[in-house]
Amino acid sequence: MKKEKKIYIAGHAGLVGSAILRQLRKAGYQNLVFRTHSELDLTDLRQAREFLECEQPECIILAAAKVGGIMANKTYPVDFLNVNLAIQSNIILSAAQLGIQDLIFLGSSCIYPRDCPQPIKEEYLLTGPLELTNRAYAVAKIAGIELCSALNRQYGTEYFGVMPTNLYGPGDNYSPDHSHVLPGLMRRIHEAKLKSFAEVTVWGTGKPKREMLYTDDLARGCIKLLLSSDNLFKKFRSADVFPIINIGSGDELTIKELAEKICEVVGYQGRLVFDHSKPDGTLRKVLDSNMIRSFGWRPTVALDQGIQVTYQDFLNRTGSAPVLQE
């Protein structure tokens, strides 16, 4: 992939998109295109198509999506289904119609069946029922994967999906109610420390296991795949398989262990109380990332280090003090 190649990053201000933007710039790519949501509404087909017609990017990285944690997905399933279907359809179909050959579609590990074998291989897609709490979001992402696959078969595009495990890092959404597990816990624990609360409530039993991946490691993986796309599509064309590839760290821990690590970084010494009335979601979810590892990718940011950096980002964004010391 030539350094002057024009790349459109959809969702550049979000957790994933901002990491991809950072890593592309770090790797020397300068011909990068992006727009904020106020400048471009990707749920509007006319706006999306006119933008792509005007800019004519050679490659698209589709990281724009409506995302949220378990409670947000459970509470607003219509929003998660409708918004994501619109964004995906508008961008992916318009790209194919305009002759844009290369596209990466960012998905999620929640596309896989709730009770499938662990670690989860790409081939397990559509082999069983989904987890109910985020089924609407998962169905939207599966539709995006099938759209990429259909376009590849019918029009010869080279569109593929990247399915990351649970992500965290700078630029996250730190809402206590609508974020993913790590940033949501981080905010509640931080506020408990500031207010000298004796305890912090954690949703669920604390027993489910989760695999965590730092977003810049995901971004480096996406760039590695773009550079290796010829070999990647040899794998996809060798059998009737979905054009998807997992990216995970391989390291997993329970929600309880994760909360304890966050307490240590934040400096909170109170108790953790688990609210069993809240849903746990899938009890274990770790990805088989052998395919991307075969291309030479490895995660580089350890969880303890990543939580430190993420907490500093949280402090900077919320104007809280103190700054962490090395």
VENKA-V920585 format. One line per field, one symbol per residue. phi: phi as a letter, one per 20 degrees, with the letter a starting at -180 (. if undefined). A space follows every 10 residues. Layout:
phi->???
This chain:
phi->.ffefecede nfeegfffff fgffffeoed eddabfffeb efeegfffff ffffelfebc dedfaecaef ffffecffff ffffffgfff fffffffenf edbddedaff feggdfgdfe egffgmdafe fffcffffff ffffffffff fffecmfcdb dddeffdbqg nfeeffddef fffffgffff ffffelffbc edfnenegdc edcfffffff fffgfffdff ffffffefbe cfecbfcben dcbfffffff ffgfffnedf eeddeffefe mffbbceedf ffffenebfc dfggfffgff fffffffeme ceffef
